[in-house]
Amino acid sequence: MSCKRKIQTDRKVSKRLTTEKKSTDLCFPQDTYGLNVCLKDQTDLADFSSLGDKNQDTYSHHFISDQFKVQLDDVEGPLIGDHETQESEGGEADLHKYLVDCKKNPGHRQFLDVETFTLKHLPEGFQDNDLYEYIKVTADLTVRVDVRKISPNRPKFWPKTTRPYPFSNMRERSNLRTGSGRVWNVNKFQDGVTQDGGYGGTAYTKCWCRKCKGSNSPSNVWWEFEVTTATHVVFDDIEVNHTTLRLFYDRDDSPVVSVDKVSVDYVNIEYDMCWLKCVTCDTTLGNKLMEMFKHFVKVWRKVWNKYIDARSPQKLTFIVSHPHGCSKQVSVGQWKDRLKVGLRSKFTYTTCTCPGSSGAHVHCLGYSDWTWSDLVHSGSFKSGLNYSGAGRV
């Protein structure tokens, strides 16, 4: 039984609360930001708990405060806390238990169901139709990443540190681990030639999904797409062979749509960035993903042009993820610090996450590059402040 079937009763009880959520309920952790991991300068970090309830409401509406200016812009080096992959010894059926027993965000009030997320849930000054549509199309492309193998090749420590690398002491176990990811670059192929305005071609002329690999008549039409996630979620070829993606998991009773033929296209441990290459010859699924991605590109261009100057002081950040391996949720908050990692950057942010959020796309409004930002959620500090992998921004 899936976690969503088991939480339907809980959802019915909380449905009334969910529909009443406002921007003041969104994610602004109230504990002190004690960045005590691998940072060279810890001075002048904002203690949000000192603002008081009344001022916090005012702040969440105006979304501008001098206390949230970037203070660690010149910091270089590792930024490592705790990963947020959801582990489940009991597989899918136990995800409900982790959702209910969550200690990081009890009740999950600062997350919003994708289907109940409205324009009014955005902070004042950002209740813009284009931005709202952008969040919705990002949600359309968000997937749950399920992994059932731990590679023996995982390193003992994160690069250049003595911090243990996730699951390095659990090698070759087969418990379910869930993270999040985002679909990217959807292309249609026929006989190895791209269709519908795509570019490039392939050396192969038939679909390579599991069904076609075992068929005497593999399809000559297929769709390939990428999924971005975190390297600590899917580490290498060993793990990717035991990886499944669940798509369109928007609500409790969403039908199960999955892709189970995945390969590793790119991994970088230091950046915590993993690109997966995926394939399907399901015509309905392929066309749906392709149209969603085309729509995403159109909306992204509008938002990029509109908010390129909104990096500071507003610092709005949103994430769509699968907390605890359950249906996708939207969280809205602020990025706080931009931290250099070579030519890339990591961000810290108040935007809410939970176990299961690792690998989710992190969008810091106004930041991007010519191929769009590839920031993914990497982990969380005990203070409640979260951080990304290193992306090109």
Buried (B, 14 or more C-beta within 10 A) or exposed (E): EBBBEBBEEBBEEBEEEBEEBEBBBBBBBBEBBBBEBBBEEEEEBBEBEEBEEEEBBEBBBEBBBEBBBBBBEEBEEBBBBBBBBBBBEEBBBBBBBBBBEBEBBEEBBBBBBBBBBEEEBBBEEBBBEBBBBBBBBBBBBBBBBBBBBBBEEBEEEBEEEEBEBBBBEEEEEEBBBBBBBBBBBBBBBEEBEBEEEBEEEBEEEBBBBEBBEEEEEBBBBBBBBBBBBBBBBBBBEBBBBBBBBBBBBBBBEBEEBBBBBBBBBEBBBBBBBBBBBBBBBBEEBBBBBBEBBBBBEEBBEBBBEBBEEBBEBBBBBBBBBBBBBBBBBBBBBBBBBBBBBEEBBBBBBBBBBBBBBBBBBBBBBBBBEEEBBBBBBBBBBEBBBBBBBBBBB
